[in-house]
Amino acid sequence: MIINEKVIVGIVNDTPKYVVWRGKNYVILKIGLHHTFHEGRTLYHIFSVATSGIFMRLRFDSENLIWSLEEVLENR
């Protein structure tokens, strides 16, 4: 499901460790794919992560220092 909402992401040693989305804390259990791309001068980092029961795609805007949750998929 496409979300595109701002979220809070906890970082340790440049690695996402948890996501706060809609008031709930999700601990990141595994980081899958990580890649970057430029849109104009802005560098974006994309992380595919797994939490308990949910897969998330996170985007970090390195110019404005904003994290967004782009997409979620429930693990059934």
N, C-alpha and C positions, 0 to 999 in steps of 0.2 A: 504494500500500500504506500503510495506517495504521500509524504508528510510535509516537508519543507517548513519546519519550525525551528526557531532558535532554541538551543539547549545549552546546559552547562556541562563541560567535560573536565574531569579531573585528570591531570597529567603528572606522570612521574618519569623522569629521565627521557623526556620527549615522546613518551608512549601513553596513549589514552588508557586510563584504568577504570573509570566509571562515567556514566552519563546520568544527568538529572533531567528527566523529561516529564512534563505535566505533574511535577511535584513528587515523582517517584524516582528512587535511586536504583540504577541498573549497573551491577558490577560486570565489567568486561572480562569474560573468561578466555576469549581467544581473539587474536587479530588475524584476519585473513589477508586479503589484498590491501596494499597501500600503494597509491600512485599519485602523481601530481600533474597539473596542467596549468597553463596560463590563459587568462582571458584579459586581453589588453596587458596592463602592467601587473595585474594581480595574480599572484601564485596561489592556487588552491591545492589542498591536500585532501585526498579522499581515502577514508578508512572503511573497510568492511569488517565488522566486528560481530562477535556472538556473545550474548548474555544468556542468562538462564531462560530458555524458551523463546527468545526473540533474536533474530538477526537484524542488524542495523547498518545503514550506510551513512557515515558522518562526513561532513565537508567542513574544512577549516579554511577561512579566508585570512590569509597571512597579512594582508594590508590593513584590514579593519579589526583583526583578531576576534572574529566571530565564528562560533561553531553552529552548524545547522544539522538537524536530523533530516536527511533527504528521503529515506525510505525505511520501512520496517516490514519484516516478514516473520510471522509466527511459526515457530518450530512445532509441528504437530506430531 
